[in-house]
Amino acid sequence: MTQTVHDYNSSIFAQLNHFGVNGTTSSMDDYSVLWSSSTMKSPAFSETPKPMEKSDLAEVKEGWAMSSDYAKATHLDGVEVHLSRSYLLQQFYSPTI
């Protein structure tokens, strides 16, 4: 797919995200622990997340670094970190989560 996009002189990026409190432990992604910045219940699923510790943040960082390596190996033009719509990183600076 990447080569086809490049054949048309276009760029292709991967988007990295983590749902945080907007995920659910019963999702197909198999979140066994729901992580967020606080214990505020999920507005969508009413689950109470575990506030992330430094080791949890390091795990997300490691996963995103690995995903970035995969993007580079498949010749994508870059990655974007999703920082809106109440996903994980936005939860750390939102006054409502």
C-alpha positions as a Markdown table, in Angstrom:
| # | Residue | x | y | z |
|---|---|---|---|---|
| 1 | Met | 0.0 | 0.0 | 0.0 |
| 2 | Thr | 2.8 | 2.4 | 0.9 |
| 3 | Gln | 4.4 | 1.9 | -2.5 |
| 4 | Thr | 1.2 | 2.6 | -4.3 |
| 5 | Val | 0.6 | 5.8 | -2.4 |
| 6 | His | 4.2 | 6.9 | -3.2 |
| 7 | Asp | 3.7 | 6.0 | -6.9 |
| 8 | Tyr | 1.1 | 8.8 | -6.9 |
| 9 | Asn | 3.6 | 11.3 | -5.3 |
| 10 | Ser | 1.6 | 11.2 | -2.1 |
| 11 | Ser | 2.6 | 10.7 | 1.5 |
| 12 | Ile | 1.3 | 8.2 | 4.0 |
| 13 | Phe | 1.4 | 8.3 | 7.8 |
| 14 | Ala | 0.5 | 6.1 | 10.7 |
| 15 | Gln | -1.6 | 7.5 | 13.6 |
| 16 | Leu | -0.6 | 6.4 | 17.1 |
| 17 | Asn | -3.3 | 6.6 | 19.8 |
| 18 | His | -4.4 | 5.1 | 23.0 |
| 19 | Phe | -8.1 | 5.4 | 24.2 |
| 20 | Gly | -7.3 | 5.7 | 27.9 |
| 21 | Val | -10.6 | 6.1 | 29.8 |
| 22 | Asn | -12.5 | 5.9 | 26.5 |
| 23 | Gly | -11.6 | 2.3 | 26.1 |
| 24 | Thr | -13.3 | -0.6 | 27.7 |
| 25 | Thr | -12.0 | -3.8 | 29.3 |
| 26 | Ser | -14.4 | -5.8 | 27.3 |
| 27 | Ser | -13.2 | -4.5 | 23.9 |
| 28 | Met | -11.7 | -6.6 | 21.2 |
| 29 | Asp | -8.3 | -4.9 | 21.9 |
| 30 | Asp | -8.3 | -6.9 | 25.2 |
| 31 | Tyr | -7.5 | -4.1 | 27.6 |
| 32 | Ser | -7.2 | -6.0 | 30.9 |
| 33 | Val | -6.6 | -2.8 | 32.8 |
| 34 | Leu | -8.2 | 0.5 | 31.8 |
| 35 | Trp | -5.6 | 3.3 | 32.1 |
| 36 | Ser | -6.1 | 7.0 | 32.4 |
| 37 | Ser | -4.8 | 10.1 | 34.1 |
| 38 | Ser | -7.3 | 9.8 | 37.0 |
| 39 | Thr | -10.0 | 7.6 | 38.5 |
| 40 | Met | -12.8 | 9.6 | 36.8 |
| 41 | Lys | -15.3 | 7.1 | 35.3 |
| 42 | Ser | -15.5 | 6.6 | 31.6 |
| 43 | Pro | -18.4 | 8.7 | 30.2 |
| 44 | Ala | -19.0 | 6.0 | 27.6 |
| 45 | Phe | -18.7 | 2.8 | 29.5 |
| 46 | Ser | -18.9 | 3.8 | 33.2 |
| 47 | Glu | -15.7 | 1.9 | 34.0 |
| 48 | Thr | -13.3 | 3.3 | 36.5 |
| 49 | Pro | -9.8 | 3.4 | 35.2 |
| 50 | Lys | -6.5 | 2.9 | 37.0 |
| 51 | Pro | -4.5 | 6.1 | 37.2 |
| 52 | Met | -1.3 | 5.6 | 35.2 |
| 53 | Glu | 2.1 | 5.2 | 37.0 |
| 54 | Lys | 5.4 | 6.1 | 35.4 |
| 55 | Ser | 5.9 | 2.4 | 34.4 |
| 56 | Asp | 2.6 | 2.4 | 32.6 |
| 57 | Leu | 3.5 | 5.6 | 30.7 |
| 58 | Ala | 6.9 | 3.9 | 29.9 |
| 59 | Glu | 5.0 | 0.9 | 28.5 |
| 60 | Val | 2.9 | 3.1 | 26.2 |
| 61 | Lys | 6.0 | 5.0 | 25.1 |
| 62 | Glu | 7.8 | 1.8 | 24.3 |
| 63 | Gly | 4.8 | 0.5 | 22.3 |
| 64 | Trp | 4.7 | 3.7 | 20.3 |
| 65 | Ala | 8.4 | 3.6 | 19.7 |
| 66 | Met | 8.0 | 0.0 | 18.4 |
| 67 | Ser | 5.1 | 1.1 | 16.2 |
| 68 | Ser | 7.2 | 4.0 | 14.8 |
| 69 | Asp | 10.0 | 1.5 | 14.0 |
| 70 | Tyr | 7.4 | -0.6 | 12.1 |
| 71 | Ala | 6.2 | 2.5 | 10.2 |
| 72 | Lys | 9.8 | 3.3 | 9.2 |
| 73 | Ala | 10.5 | -0.3 | 8.2 |
| 74 | Thr | 7.4 | -0.2 | 5.9 |
| 75 | His | 8.5 | 3.2 | 4.4 |
| 76 | Leu | 5.7 | 5.2 | 5.8 |
| 77 | Asp | 6.5 | 8.9 | 5.7 |
| 78 | Gly | 5.9 | 9.5 | 9.4 |
| 79 | Val | 3.7 | 9.0 | 12.4 |
| 80 | Glu | 1.3 | 11.3 | 14.1 |
| 81 | Val | 0.4 | 11.0 | 17.8 |
| 82 | His | -3.3 | 11.5 | 18.4 |
| 83 | Leu | -3.7 | 14.2 | 21.0 |
| 84 | Ser | -7.4 | 15.1 | 20.9 |
| 85 | Arg | -10.9 | 13.8 | 21.3 |
| 86 | Ser | -10.3 | 12.8 | 24.9 |
| 87 | Tyr | -7.8 | 10.1 | 24.1 |
| 88 | Leu | -5.1 | 9.2 | 26.6 |
| 89 | Leu | -2.6 | 12.1 | 26.3 |
| 90 | Gln | -5.4 | 14.7 | 26.2 |
| 91 | Gln | -6.7 | 13.2 | 29.5 |
| 92 | Phe | -3.6 | 14.4 | 31.2 |
| 93 | Tyr | -4.3 | 18.1 | 30.5 |
| 94 | Ser | -8.1 | 18.0 | 30.4 |
| 95 | Pro | -9.9 | 19.6 | 33.4 |
| 96 | Thr | -12.8 | 17.3 | 33.0 |
| 97 | Ile | -11.1 | 13.9 | 33.1 |
